[in-house]
Amino acid sequence: ELLPHVESRSLFGIVGRKDIIADSGTLGRADVIGADSGFFAAMKMSLDRGRLLTEEDNRAHARVCVLGHKTALSLFVEQGGGDALGRWLSVDGIRCRVVGVLANEDRWGMNFGFDWLEMVVAPYTTLNDVDPTIHVTAELVVKTESQAHNEVVKRIMNAILVERHHGVDDFEIFDFSRFMEKFNQVFSIMEAIVGFIAGIALLV
């Protein structure tokens, strides 16, 4: 769906804290997230090396993943295994190749339900193949062009979601614009609207 006054958006689902196994046999734990290509820009995440997920990765249900900085260190670098790029790990029923590592960025306690540094991000469609319930608590982050447009975007989003959910109001829309000012000083994050989508995946 095309929404007016929207700068960017992302759909992602938090699978939760999971055991992960590197191809060397090293064990670890990290927050596992299924996401589209817009996830990293919406969350203002910077790439340290490699690449981020693409829309082609999602279309192809690719077995690839991007690691948080601490996860890459603990699974590979600190174990004497060298760089994480190109290596393989098993997580939540899939085996994926590491294509990117995120930068070491302190978020000063800002929490979206996952650890910014200890995480594994794989294509949304890939994780949905092994865990079809991921869409039940999917979150849609929408970044507007200006805070002045938040109200109209929320009304349009609400109408679309009610239609998609066949008239069932089983979702919530939160407007974070009131809280963005202090975060803008640190992260330069523009106003965001976060919707928790229950029962449907709005992949576009």
N, CA and C atoms as an extended XYZ file, in Angstrom:
612
Properties=species:S:1:pos:R:3:atomname:S:1:resname:S:1:resid:I:1 pbc="F F F"
N         0.835       -1.186        0.000 N   GLU     1
C         0.000        0.000        0.000 CA  GLU     1
C         0.886        1.259        0.000 C   GLU     1
N         0.467        2.287       -0.743 N   LEU     2
C         1.178        3.550       -0.750 CA  LEU     2
C         0.534        4.484        0.265 C   LEU     2
N         1.334        5.012        1.160 N   LEU     3
C         0.845        5.957        2.151 CA  LEU     3
C         1.411        7.328        1.836 C   LEU     3
N         0.573        8.367        1.865 N   PRO     4
C         1.089        9.720        1.621 CA  PRO     4
C         1.904       10.211        2.803 C   PRO     4
N         2.823       11.129        2.533 N   HIS     5
C         3.623       11.801        3.564 CA  HIS     5
C         4.525       10.834        4.344 C   HIS     5
N         4.855        9.704        3.734 N   VAL     6
C         5.704        8.729        4.410 CA  VAL     6
C         7.088        8.715        3.774 C   VAL     6
N         8.100        8.855        4.623 N   GLU     7
C         9.484        8.867        4.149 CA  GLU     7
C        10.047        7.460        4.016 C   GLU     7
N         9.761        6.618        4.997 N   SER     8
C        10.237        5.236        4.956 CA  SER     8
C         9.395        4.396        5.902 C   SER     8
N         9.495        3.081        5.743 N   ARG     9
C         8.762        2.177        6.620 CA  ARG     9
C         9.450        0.829        6.646 C   ARG     9
N         9.121        0.046        7.655 N   SER    10
C         9.708       -1.282        7.767 CA  SER    10
C         8.763       -2.201        8.518 C   SER    10
N         8.706       -3.437        8.072 N   LEU    11
C         7.967       -4.485        8.767 CA  LEU    11
C         8.983       -5.456        9.365 C   LEU    11
N         8.845       -5.738       10.660 N   PHE    12
C         9.741       -6.710       11.266 CA  PHE    12
C         9.023       -7.467       12.369 C   PHE    12
N         9.518       -8.655       12.643 N   GLY    13
C         8.964       -9.481       13.703 CA  GLY    13
C        10.071       -9.956       14.617 C   GLY    13
N         9.882       -9.788       15.921 N   ILE    14
C        10.877      -10.216       16.890 CA  ILE    14
C        10.568      -11.646       17.315 C   ILE    14
N        11.443      -12.566       16.960 N   VAL    15
C        11.247      -13.971       17.302 CA  VAL    15
C        11.568      -14.211       18.769 C   VAL    15
N        12.556      -13.481       19.291 N   GLY    16
C        12.928      -13.614       20.695 CA  GLY    16
C        14.372      -14.041       20.853 C   GLY    16
N        14.761      -14.240       22.106 N   ARG    17
C        16.132      -14.647       22.432 CA  ARG    17
C        16.287      -16.126       22.100 C   ARG    17
N        17.278      -16.456       21.264 N   LYS    18
C        17.446      -17.828       20.792 CA  LYS    18
C        18.895      -18.282       20.914 C   LYS    18
N        19.068      -19.603       20.997 N   ASP    19
C        20.397      -20.181       20.933 CA  ASP    19
C        20.878      -20.140       19.486 C   ASP    19
N        22.142      -19.822       19.300 N   ILE    20
C        22.730      -19.815       17.965 CA  ILE    20
C        24.024      -20.610       17.997 C   ILE    20
N        24.336      -21.237       16.861 N   ILE    21
C        25.530      -22.062       16.754 CA  ILE    21
C        26.304      -21.638       15.517 C   ILE    21
N        27.566      -21.262       15.711 N   ALA    22
C        28.415      -20.893       14.583 CA  ALA    22
C        28.912      -22.146       13.879 C   ALA    22
N        29.401      -21.983       12.641 N   ASP    23
C        29.893      -23.138       11.890 CA  ASP    23
C        31.102      -23.792       12.546 C   ASP    23
N        31.738      -23.077       13.473 N   SER    24
C        32.876      -23.626       14.214 CA  SER    24
C        32.437      -24.457       15.408 C   SER    24
N        31.137      -24.392       15.716 N   GLY    25
C        30.606      -25.089       16.876 CA  GLY    25
C        30.427      -24.197       18.086 C   GLY    25
N        30.863      -22.941       18.003 N   THR    26
C        30.705      -21.995       19.116 CA  THR    26
C        29.235      -21.714       19.365 C   THR    26
N        28.839      -21.759       20.635 N   LEU    27
C        27.450      -21.515       21.024 CA  LEU    27
C        27.279      -20.089       21.528 C   LEU    27
N        26.100      -19.538       21.321 N   GLY    28
C        25.798      -18.208       21.818 CA  GLY    28
C        24.307      -17.997       21.891 C   GLY    28
N        23.909      -16.819       22.335 N   ARG    29
C        22.494      -16.447       22.357 CA  ARG    29
C        22.361      -15.033       21.834 C   ARG    29
N        21.275      -14.778       21.118 N   ALA    30
C        21.045      -13.445       20.563 CA  ALA    30
C        19.564      -13.277       20.273 C   ALA    30
N        19.137      -12.027       20.159 N   ASP    31
C        17.763      -11.741       19.755 CA  ASP    31
C        17.648      -11.936       18.250 C   ASP    31
N        16.649      -12.703       17.839 N   VAL    32
C        16.453      -13.031       16.427 CA  VAL    32
C        15.291      -12.212       15.878 C   VAL    32
N        15.532      -11.575       14.738 N   ILE    33
C        14.535      -10.687       14.139 CA  ILE    33
C        14.378      -11.021       12.675 C   ILE    33
N        13.149      -11.103       12.217 N   GLY    34
C        12.852      -11.220       10.792 CA  GLY    34
C        12.465       -9.844       10.293 C   GLY    34
N        13.119       -9.362        9.230 N   ALA    35
C        12.895       -7.976        8.809 CA  ALA    35
C        12.964       -7.833        7.306 C   ALA    35
N        12.440       -6.698        6.828 N   ASP    36
C        12.579       -6.354        5.414 CA  ASP    36
C        13.799       -5.456        5.256 C   ASP    36
N        14.024       -4.988        4.037 N   SER    37
C        15.232       -4.207        3.758 CA  SER    37
C        15.205       -2.819        4.391 C   SER    37
N        14.018       -2.337        4.761 N   GLY    38
C        13.906       -1.009        5.349 CA  GLY    38
C        14.191       -0.952        6.836 C   GLY    38
N        14.398       -2.107        7.454 N   PHE    39
C        14.545       -2.185        8.911 CA  PHE    39
C        15.724       -1.371        9.420 C   PHE    39
N        16.852       -1.481        8.774 N   PHE    40
C        18.077       -0.858        9.285 CA  PHE    40
C        18.017        0.667        9.184 C   PHE    40
N        17.456        1.176        8.093 N   ALA    41
C        17.318        2.626        7.950 CA  ALA    41
C        16.298        3.169        8.944 C   ALA    41
N        15.192        2.439        9.131 N   ALA    42
C        14.156        2.892       10.060 CA  ALA    42
C        14.679        2.953       11.485 C   ALA    42
N        15.578        2.036       11.828 N   MET    43
C        16.143        1.987       13.178 CA  MET    43
C        17.471        2.737       13.280 C   MET    43
N        17.866        3.404       12.215 N   LYS    44
C        19.108        4.179       12.200 CA  LYS    44
C        20.317        3.319       12.567 C   LYS    44
N        20.388        2.132       11.997 N   MET    45
C        21.509        1.231       12.238 CA  MET    45
C        22.556        1.415       11.156 C   MET    45
N        23.802        1.481       11.565 N   SER    46
C        24.904        1.670       10.619 CA  SER    46
C        25.614        0.346       10.371 C   SER    46
N        26.046        0.153        9.139 N   LEU    47
C        26.761       -1.049        8.750 CA  LEU    47
C        28.245       -0.877        9.020 C   LEU    47
N        28.857       -1.867        9.645 N   ASP    48
C        30.300       -1.853        9.870 CA  ASP    48
C        31.037       -2.446        8.668 C   ASP    48
N        30.554       -3.598        8.213 N   ARG    49
C        31.166       -4.230        7.046 CA  ARG    49
C        30.173       -5.200        6.411 C   ARG    49
N        30.429       -5.516        5.139 N   GLY    50
C        29.525       -6.388        4.407 CA  GLY    50
C        28.374       -5.599        3.814 C   GLY    50
N        27.175       -6.172        3.839 N   ARG    51
C        25.988       -5.519        3.290 CA  ARG    51
C        24.785       -5.779        4.182 C   ARG    51
N        23.733       -5.017        3.931 N   LEU    52
C        22.476       -5.200        4.641 CA  LEU    52
C        21.548       -6.109        3.835 C   LEU    52
N        20.410       -6.442        4.411 N   LEU    53
C        19.421       -7.241        3.687 CA  LEU    53
C        18.794       -6.417        2.577 C   LEU    53
N        18.384       -7.091        1.506 N   THR    54
C        17.750       -6.430        0.369 CA  THR    54
C        16.345       -6.976        0.172 C   THR    54
N        15.570       -6.291       -0.656 N   GLU    55
C        14.237       -6.797       -0.986 CA  GLU    55
C        14.327       -8.112       -1.757 C   GLU    55
N        15.387       -8.268       -2.542 N   GLU    56
C        15.593       -9.534       -3.251 CA  GLU    56
C        15.793      -10.682       -2.275 C   GLU    56
N        16.493      -10.425       -1.170 N   ASP    57
C        16.662      -11.445       -0.130 CA  ASP    57
C        15.302      -11.901        0.386 C   ASP    57
N        14.382      -10.956        0.605 N   ASN    58
C        13.056      -11.314        1.095 CA  ASN    58
C        12.236      -12.046        0.040 C   ASN    58
N        12.320      -11.579       -1.206 N   ARG    59
C        11.565      -12.251       -2.272 CA  ARG    59
C        12.049      -13.689       -2.464 C   ARG    59
N        13.360      -13.878       -2.316 N   ALA    60
C        13.953      -15.194       -2.551 CA  ALA    60
C        13.969      -16.084       -1.310 C   ALA    60
N        13.463      -15.563       -0.175 N   HIS    61
C        13.525      -16.306        1.091 CA  HIS    61
C        14.966      -16.750        1.340 C   HIS    61
N        15.898      -15.837        1.133 N   ALA    62
C        17.325      -16.162        1.172 CA  ALA    62
C        17.778      -16.561        2.576 C   ALA    62
N        18.701      -17.504        2.640 N   ARG    63
C        19.273      -17.954        3.909 CA  ARG    63
C        20.513      -17.114        4.210 C   ARG    63
N        20.277      -15.835        4.493 N   VAL    64
C        21.347      -14.901        4.828 CA  VAL    64
C        20.959      -14.157        6.092 C   VAL    64
N        21.954      -13.536        6.747 N   CYS    65
C        21.658      -12.808        7.971 CA  CYS    65
C        22.698      -11.723        8.209 C   CYS    65
N        22.300      -10.736        9.017 N   VAL    66
C        23.167       -9.645        9.450 CA  VAL    66
C        23.291       -9.736       10.960 C   VAL    66
N        24.509       -9.604       11.472 N   LEU    67
C        24.747       -9.776       12.899 CA  LEU    67
C        24.978       -8.451       13.609 C   LEU    67
N        24.551       -8.401       14.873 N   GLY    68
C        24.908       -7.291       15.728 CA  GLY    68
C        26.394       -7.370       16.050 C   GLY    68
N        26.961       -6.240       16.458 N   HIS    69
C        28.402       -6.151       16.663 CA  HIS    69
C        28.920       -7.167       17.691 C   HIS    69
N        28.267       -7.252       18.852 N   LYS    70
C        28.728       -8.171       19.897 CA  LYS    70
C        28.545       -9.627       19.486 C   LYS    70
N        27.492       -9.919       18.752 N   THR    71
C        27.263      -11.292       18.303 CA  THR    71
C        28.369      -11.750       17.370 C   THR    71
N        28.767      -10.884       16.447 N   ALA    72
C        29.857      -11.221       15.531 CA  ALA    72
C        31.153      -11.459       16.292 C   ALA    72
N        31.413      -10.623       17.302 N   LEU    73
C        32.634      -10.777       18.092 CA  LEU    73
C        32.640      -12.093       18.868 C   LEU    73
N        31.559      -12.362       19.590 N   SER    74
C        31.530      -13.527       20.473 CA  SER    74
C        31.498      -14.848       19.720 C   SER    74
N        30.871      -14.880       18.549 N   LEU    75
C        30.763      -16.129       17.802 CA  LEU    75
C        31.995      -16.434       16.967 C   LEU    75
N        32.647      -15.384       16.481 N   PHE    76
C        33.724      -15.615       15.524 CA  PHE    76
C        35.056      -14.987       15.939 C   PHE    76
N        35.096      -13.669       16.052 N   VAL    77
C        36.366      -12.970       16.261 CA  VAL    77
C        37.051      -13.402       17.546 C   VAL    77
N        36.326      -13.380       18.672 N   GLU    78
C        36.918      -13.707       19.968 CA  GLU    78
C        37.272      -15.183       20.095 C   GLU    78
N        36.735      -16.007       19.213 N   GLN    79
C        37.040      -17.432       19.220 CA  GLN    79
C        38.213      -17.773       18.306 C   GLN    79
N        38.828      -16.718       17.743 N   GLY    80
C        39.963      -16.950       16.859 CA  GLY    80
C        39.561      -17.360       15.460 C   GLY    80
N        38.266      -17.165       15.148 N   GLY    81
C        37.775      -17.601       13.840 CA  GLY    81
C        37.842      -16.531       12.772 C   GLY    81
N        38.345      -15.336       13.120 N   GLY    82
C        38.443      -14.274       12.131 CA  GLY    82
C        37.116      -13.586       11.892 C   GLY    82
N        36.996      -12.959       10.740 N   ASP    83
C        35.811      -12.172       10.417 CA  ASP    83
C        34.578      -13.057       10.271 C   ASP    83
N        33.433      -12.503       10.649 N   ALA    84
C        32.179      -13.246       10.556 CA  ALA    84
C        31.635      -13.318        9.132 C   ALA    84
N        32.029      -12.379        8.286 N   LEU    85
C        31.476      -12.330        6.927 CA  LEU    85
C        31.749      -13.620        6.169 C   LEU    85
N        30.700      -14.130        5.543 N   GLY    86
C        30.824      -15.348        4.758 CA  GLY    86
C        30.701      -16.623        5.559 C   GLY    86
N        30.689      -16.498        6.889 N   ARG    87
C        30.564      -17.680        7.739 CA  ARG    87
C        29.089      -18.073        7.865 C   ARG    87
N        28.852      -19.220        8.456 N   TRP    88
C        27.495      -19.741        8.586 CA  TRP    88
C        27.135      -19.917       10.055 C   TRP    88
N        25.853      -19.763       10.344 N   LEU    89
C        25.377      -20.067       11.693 CA  LEU    89
C        23.973      -20.646       11.606 C   LEU    89
N        23.617      -21.377       12.644 N   SER    90
C        22.284      -21.975       12.728 CA  SER    90
C        21.508      -21.274       13.829 C   SER    90
N        20.292      -20.882       13.505 N   VAL    91
C        19.459      -20.174       14.472 CA  VAL    91
C        17.990      -20.405       14.152 C   VAL    91
N        17.216      -20.745       15.150 N   ASP    92
C        15.766      -20.887       15.040 CA  ASP    92
C        15.345      -21.767       13.859 C   ASP    92
N        16.062      -22.844       13.661 N   GLY    93
C        15.664      -23.807       12.634 CA  GLY    93
C        16.188      -23.540       11.246 C   GLY    93
N        17.003      -22.518       11.063 N   ILE    94
C        17.577      -22.255        9.744 CA  ILE    94
C        19.093      -22.133        9.852 C   ILE    94
N        19.753      -22.359        8.720 N   ARG    95
C        21.193      -22.144        8.622 CA  ARG    95
C        21.389      -20.987        7.665 C   ARG    95
N        22.050      -19.929        8.103 N   CYS    96
C        22.178      -18.736        7.267 CA  CYS    96
C        23.629      -18.284        7.157 C   CYS    96
N        23.927      -17.648        6.033 N   ARG    97
C        25.270      -17.119        5.787 CA  ARG    97
C        25.325      -15.662        6.209 C   ARG    97
N        26.366      -15.291        6.929 N   VAL    98
C        26.518      -13.920        7.415 CA  VAL    98
C        26.966      -13.022        6.264 C   VAL    98
N        26.139      -12.033        5.921 N   VAL    99
C        26.471      -11.113        4.833 CA  VAL    99
C        26.816       -9.719        5.324 C   VAL    99
N        26.538       -9.434        6.603 N   GLY   100
C        26.820       -8.102        7.124 CA  GLY   100
C        26.976       -8.100        8.632 C   GLY   100
N        27.740       -7.131        9.123 N   VAL   101
C        27.916       -6.928       10.559 CA  VAL   101
C        27.633       -5.462       10.860 C   VAL   101
N        26.804       -5.209       11.865 N   LEU   102
C        26.415       -3.848       12.214 CA  LEU   102
C        27.482       -3.169       13.069 C   LEU   102
N        27.457       -1.845       13.050 N   ALA   103
C        28.430       -1.060       13.812 CA  ALA   103
C        28.141       -1.141       15.304 C   ALA   103
N        29.146       -0.850       16.095 N   ASN   104
C        29.027       -0.835       17.552 CA  ASN   104
C        28.477        0.522       17.981 C   ASN   104
N        27.169        0.602       18.167 N   GLU   105
C        26.510        1.865       18.483 CA  GLU   105
C        25.756        1.761       19.798 C   GLU   105
N        26.053        2.646       20.721 N   ASP   106
C        25.375        2.686       22.012 CA  ASP   106
C        24.032        3.388       21.842 C   ASP   106
N        22.963        2.764       22.337 N   ARG   107
C        21.621        3.338       22.203 CA  ARG   107
C        21.114        3.954       23.504 C   ARG   107
N        21.953        4.066       24.512 N   TRP   108
C        21.580        4.754       25.751 CA  TRP   108
C        20.241        4.291       26.324 C   TRP   108
N        20.027        2.990       26.320 N   GLY   109
C        18.835        2.433       26.943 CA  GLY   109
C        17.589        2.436       26.087 C   GLY   109
N        17.658        2.966       24.887 N   MET   110
C        16.486        2.965       24.001 CA  MET   110
C        16.153        1.519       23.632 C   MET   110
N        14.917        1.101       23.834 N   ASN   111
C        14.562       -0.304       23.709 CA  ASN   111
C        13.339       -0.492       22.820 C   ASN   111
N        13.501       -1.286       21.771 N   PHE   112
C        12.381       -1.669       20.919 CA  PHE   112
C        12.073       -3.152       21.071 C   PHE   112
N        12.554       -3.745       22.156 N   GLY   113
C        12.262       -5.151       22.397 CA  GLY   113
C        13.359       -6.100       21.979 C   GLY   113
N        14.527       -5.567       21.606 N   PHE   114
C        15.645       -6.427       21.238 CA  PHE   114
C        16.950       -5.736       21.613 C   PHE   114
N        18.011       -6.528       21.718 N   ASP   115
C        19.327       -5.997       22.034 CA  ASP   115
C        19.971       -5.495       20.750 C   ASP   115
N        20.380       -4.227       20.716 N   TRP   116
C        20.923       -3.617       19.502 CA  TRP   116
C        22.251       -4.232       19.075 C   TRP   116
N        22.984       -4.815       20.026 N   LEU   117
C        24.317       -5.333       19.728 CA  LEU   117
C        24.376       -6.853       19.652 C   LEU   117
N        23.451       -7.523       20.340 N   GLU   118
C        23.412       -8.982       20.317 CA  GLU   118
C        22.161       -9.423       19.567 C   GLU   118
N        22.276       -9.440       18.252 N   MET   119
C        21.108       -9.743       17.435 CA  MET   119
C        21.503      -10.440       16.147 C   MET   119
N        20.551      -11.176       15.593 N   VAL   120
C        20.675      -11.793       14.273 CA  VAL   120
C        19.444      -11.367       13.484 C   VAL   120
N        19.655      -10.693       12.361 N   VAL   121
C        18.545      -10.230       11.537 CA  VAL   121
C        18.553      -11.010       10.222 C   VAL   121
N        17.472      -11.714        9.954 N   ALA   122
C        17.319      -12.497        8.727 CA  ALA   122
C        16.094      -11.982        7.971 C   ALA   122
N        15.969      -12.312        6.686 N   PRO   123
C        14.781      -11.875        5.944 CA  PRO   123
C        13.493      -12.347        6.617 C   PRO   123
N        12.519      -11.481        6.637 N   TYR   124
C        11.229      -11.786        7.261 CA  TYR   124
C        10.634      -13.069        6.692 C   TYR   124
N        10.677      -13.199        5.371 N   THR   125
C        10.076      -14.362        4.715 CA  THR   125
C        10.802      -15.650        5.076 C   THR   125
N        12.117      -15.567        5.247 N   THR   126
C        12.907      -16.753        5.579 CA  THR   126
C        12.510      -17.295        6.942 C   THR   126
N        12.430      -16.412        7.940 N   LEU   127
C        12.038      -16.859        9.275 CA  LEU   127
C        10.582      -17.290        9.313 C   LEU   127
N         9.751      -16.660        8.494 N   ASN   128
C         8.336      -17.034        8.451 CA  ASN   128
C         8.157      -18.451        7.914 C   ASN   128
N         9.098      -18.910        7.083 N   ASP   129
C         9.030      -20.274        6.559 CA  ASP   129
C         9.126      -21.311        7.673 C   ASP   129
N         9.941      -21.022        8.694 N   VAL   130
C        10.141      -21.989        9.775 CA  VAL   130
C         9.317      -21.651       11.013 C   VAL   130
N         8.839      -20.418       11.106 N   ASP   131
C         8.030      -19.991       12.255 CA  ASP   131
C         6.884      -19.118       11.748 C   ASP   131
N         5.811      -19.756       11.255 N   PRO   132
C         4.689      -19.002       10.666 CA  PRO   132
C         3.971      -18.076       11.629 C   PRO   132
N         4.259      -18.175       12.924 N   THR   133
C         3.593      -17.308       13.904 CA  THR   133
C         4.267      -15.947       14.013 C   THR   133
N         5.353      -15.736       13.285 N   ILE   134
C         6.100      -14.488       13.421 CA  ILE   134
C         5.242      -13.266       13.111 C   ILE   134
N         4.248      -13.434       12.217 N   HIS   135
C         3.438      -12.282       11.825 CA  HIS   135
C         2.425      -11.859       12.892 C   HIS   135
N         2.204      -12.712       13.870 N   VAL   136
C         1.184      -12.417       14.878 CA  VAL   136
C         1.543      -11.169       15.684 C   VAL   136
N         2.828      -10.986       15.965 N   THR   137
C         3.261       -9.813       16.719 CA  THR   137
C         4.171       -8.928       15.878 C   THR   137
N         3.968       -8.942       14.572 N   ALA   138
C         4.804       -8.120       13.691 CA  ALA   138
C         4.609       -6.641       14.007 C   ALA   138
N         5.653       -5.878       13.811 N   GLU   139
C         5.607       -4.443       14.065 CA  GLU   139
C         5.910       -3.700       12.768 C   GLU   139
N         5.109       -2.710       12.493 N   LEU   140
C         5.284       -1.878       11.311 CA  LEU   140
C         5.719       -0.497       11.768 C   LEU   140
N         6.918       -0.098       11.381 N   VAL   141
C         7.436        1.222       11.726 CA  VAL   141
C         7.289        2.119       10.506 C   VAL   141
N         6.630        3.237       10.672 N   VAL   142
C         6.410        4.183        9.578 CA  VAL   142
C         6.993        5.530        9.985 C   VAL   142
N         7.880        6.061        9.173 N   LYS   143
C         8.509        7.345        9.453 CA  LYS   143
C         7.910        8.393        8.511 C   LYS   143
N         7.288        9.411        9.075 N   THR   144
C         6.638       10.430        8.262 CA  THR   144
C         7.620       11.530        7.861 C   THR   144
N         7.228       12.286        6.849 N   GLU   145
C         8.076       13.383        6.376 CA  GLU   145
C         8.155       14.503        7.402 C   GLU   145
N         7.066       14.647        8.181 N   SER   146
C         6.998       15.707        9.182 CA  SER   146
C         5.986       15.309       10.243 C   SER   146
N         6.225       15.766       11.463 N   GLN   147
C         5.299       15.467       12.550 CA  GLN   147
C         3.893       15.981       12.240 C   GLN   147
N         3.785       17.017       11.457 N   ALA   148
C         2.479       17.585       11.111 CA  ALA   148
C         1.616       16.594       10.338 C   ALA   148
N         2.237       15.585        9.718 N   HIS   149
C         1.494       14.615        8.906 CA  HIS   149
C         1.101       13.367        9.692 C   HIS   149
N         1.515       13.287       10.946 N   ASN   150
C         1.271       12.060       11.705 CA  ASN   150
C        -0.208       11.700       11.802 C   ASN   150
N        -1.053       12.689       12.075 N   GLU   151
C        -2.469       12.393       12.291 CA  GLU   151
C        -3.130       11.815       11.051 C   GLU   151
N        -2.870       12.408        9.884 N   VAL   152
C        -3.508       11.911        8.664 CA  VAL   152
C        -2.971       10.527        8.310 C   VAL   152
N        -1.674       10.310        8.526 N   VAL   153
C        -1.100        8.989        8.240 CA  VAL   153
C        -1.695        7.938        9.169 C   VAL   153
N        -1.895        8.287       10.429 N   LYS   154
C        -2.493        7.342       11.372 CA  LYS   154
C        -3.923        6.981       10.964 C   LYS   154
N        -4.683        7.970       10.506 N   ARG   155
C        -6.068        7.688       10.091 CA  ARG   155
C        -6.099        6.751        8.890 C   ARG   155
N        -5.213        6.990        7.934 N   ILE   156
C        -5.175        6.136        6.739 CA  ILE   156
C        -4.714        4.730        7.109 C   ILE   156
N        -3.677        4.643        7.952 N   MET   157
C        -3.198        3.336        8.392 CA  MET   157
C        -4.295        2.560        9.115 C   MET   157
N        -5.020        3.231        9.971 N   ASN   158
C        -6.092        2.576       10.720 CA  ASN   158
C        -7.145        2.011        9.776 C   ASN   158
N        -7.531        2.799        8.762 N   ALA   159
C        -8.538        2.340        7.810 CA  ALA   159
C        -8.051        1.123        7.027 C   ALA   159
N        -6.780        1.146        6.611 N   ILE   160
C        -6.216        0.025        5.857 CA  ILE   160
C        -6.174       -1.240        6.716 C   ILE   160
N        -5.732       -1.086        7.969 N   LEU   161
C        -5.597       -2.253        8.837 CA  LEU   161
C        -6.953       -2.847        9.200 C   LEU   161
N        -7.948       -2.006        9.441 N   VAL   162
C        -9.292       -2.510        9.734 CA  VAL   162
C        -9.816       -3.314        8.543 C   VAL   162
N        -9.578       -2.800        7.330 N   GLU   163
C       -10.015       -3.527        6.131 CA  GLU   163
C        -9.263       -4.846        5.982 C   GLU   163
N        -7.941       -4.810        6.182 N   ARG   164
C        -7.122       -6.022        6.055 CA  ARG   164
C        -7.486       -7.066        7.100 C   ARG   164
N        -7.914       -6.589        8.278 N   HIS   165
C        -8.252       -7.502        9.366 CA  HIS   165
C        -9.753       -7.807        9.388 C   HIS   165
N       -10.423       -7.519        8.268 N   HIS   166
C       -11.846       -7.840        8.098 CA  HIS   166
C       -12.710       -7.244        9.210 C   HIS   166
N       -12.411       -5.999        9.552 N   GLY   167
C       -13.213       -5.283       10.522 CA  GLY   167
C       -12.867       -5.543       11.971 C   GLY   167
N       -11.877       -6.410       12.211 N   VAL   168
C       -11.485       -6.730       13.587 CA  VAL   168
C       -10.382       -5.768       14.035 C   VAL   168
N       -10.637       -5.073       15.124 N   ASP   169
C        -9.679       -4.104       15.648 CA  ASP   169
C        -8.731       -4.809       16.618 C   ASP   169
N        -7.752       -5.551       16.064 N   ASP   170
C        -6.833       -6.324       16.902 CA  ASP   170
C        -5.405       -5.810       16.770 C   ASP   170
N        -5.283       -4.501       16.605 N   PHE   171
C        -3.974       -3.893       16.480 CA  PHE   171
C        -3.971       -2.566       17.232 C   PHE   171
N        -2.784       -2.030       17.456 N   GLU   172
C        -2.639       -0.733       18.110 CA  GLU   172
C        -1.665        0.118       17.322 C   GLU   172
N        -1.913        1.417       17.291 N   ILE   173
C        -1.017        2.362       16.639 CA  ILE   173
C        -0.524        3.345       17.690 C   ILE   173
N         0.791        3.457       17.786 N   PHE   174
C         1.401        4.355       18.759 CA  PHE   174
C         2.134        5.471       18.028 C   PHE   174
N         1.908        6.694       18.473 N   ASP   175
C         2.575        7.854       17.886 CA  ASP   175
C         3.711        8.270       18.813 C   ASP   175
N         4.945        8.128       18.310 N   PHE   176
C         6.114        8.414       19.129 CA  PHE   176
C         6.613        9.847       18.976 C   PHE   176
N         5.863       10.686       18.306 N   SER   177
C         6.365       12.033       18.028 CA  SER   177
C         6.637       12.837       19.300 C   SER   177
N         5.866       12.592       20.366 N   ARG   178
C         6.070       13.336       21.606 CA  ARG   178
C         7.408       12.986       22.260 C   ARG   178
N         7.883       11.773       21.996 N   PHE   179
C         9.102       11.322       22.659 CA  PHE   179
C        10.342       11.464       21.782 C   PHE   179
N        10.141       11.904       20.529 N   MET   180
C        11.249       11.911       19.594 CA  MET   180
C        12.258       13.031       19.811 C   MET   180
N        11.818       14.129       20.424 N   GLU   181
C        12.715       15.280       20.528 CA  GLU   181
C        14.017       14.940       21.245 C   GLU   181
N        13.928       14.255       22.380 N   LYS   182
C        15.155       13.933       23.107 CA  LYS   182
C        15.991       12.903       22.359 C   LYS   182
N        15.320       11.990       21.638 N   PHE   183
C        16.072       11.006       20.880 CA  PHE   183
C        16.680       11.627       19.631 C   PHE   183
N        16.027       12.635       19.074 N   ASN   184
C        16.570       13.307       17.893 CA  ASN   184
C        17.931       13.924       18.196 C   ASN   184
N        18.104       14.403       19.427 N   GLN   185
C        19.361       15.026       19.794 CA  GLN   185
C        20.511       14.023       19.742 C   GLN   185
N        20.180       12.750       19.944 N   VAL   186
C        21.217       11.718       19.966 CA  VAL   186
C        21.298       10.980       18.639 C   VAL   186
N        20.161       10.600       18.090 N   PHE   187
C        20.130        9.736       16.918 CA  PHE   187
C        19.672       10.418       15.635 C   PHE   187
N        19.190       11.665       15.734 N   SER   188
C        18.620       12.356       14.574 CA  SER   188
C        17.500       11.532       13.941 C   SER   188
N        16.670       10.943       14.785 N   ILE   189
C        15.545       10.150       14.282 CA  ILE   189
C        14.359       11.069       14.054 C   ILE   189
N        13.760       11.007       12.881 N   MET   190
C        12.569       11.797       12.605 CA  MET   190
C        11.369       11.141       13.274 C   MET   190
N        10.226       11.819       13.239 N   GLU   191
C         9.032       11.325       13.896 CA  GLU   191
C         8.659        9.956       13.329 C   GLU   191
N         8.231        9.085       14.240 N   ALA   192
C         7.888        7.741       13.802 CA  ALA   192
C         6.538        7.333       14.363 C   ALA   192
N         5.863        6.499       13.628 N   ILE   193
C         4.632        5.880       14.091 CA  ILE   193
C         4.898        4.382       14.104 C   ILE   193
N         4.620        3.745       15.233 N   VAL   194
C         4.857        2.318       15.311 CA  VAL   194
C         3.520        1.627       15.519 C   VAL   194
N         3.189        0.689       14.632 N   GLY   195
C         1.961       -0.084       14.763 CA  GLY   195
C         2.300       -1.528       15.064 C   GLY   195
N         1.622       -2.127       16.029 N   PHE   196
C         1.806       -3.535       16.327 CA  PHE   196
C         0.699       -4.291       15.598 C   PHE   196
N         1.109       -5.053       14.601 N   ILE   197
C         0.156       -5.687       13.698 CA  ILE   197
C        -0.073       -7.128       14.129 C   ILE   197
N        -1.309       -7.479       14.459 N   ALA   198
C        -1.610       -8.824       14.866 CA  ALA   198
C        -2.349       -9.558       13.754 C   ALA   198
N        -1.872      -10.728       13.417 N   GLY   199
C        -2.631      -11.616       12.530 CA  GLY   199
C        -2.423      -11.401       11.052 C   GLY   199
N        -1.544      -10.525       10.608 N   ILE   200
C        -1.356      -10.359        9.171 CA  ILE   200
C         0.013       -9.761        8.904 C   ILE   200
N         0.616      -10.197        7.809 N   ALA   201
C         1.900       -9.652        7.401 CA  ALA   201
C         1.670       -8.702        6.236 C   ALA   201
N         2.066       -7.455        6.392 N   LEU   202
C         1.817       -6.461        5.359 CA  LEU   202
C         3.057       -6.286        4.493 C   LEU   202
N         3.579       -7.384        3.935 N   LEU   203
C         4.728       -7.292        3.040 CA  LEU   203
C         4.297       -6.643        1.742 C   LEU   203
N         5.099       -5.706        1.222 N   VAL   204
C         4.776       -5.038       -0.036 CA  VAL   204
C         5.948       -5.180       -0.990 C   VAL   204
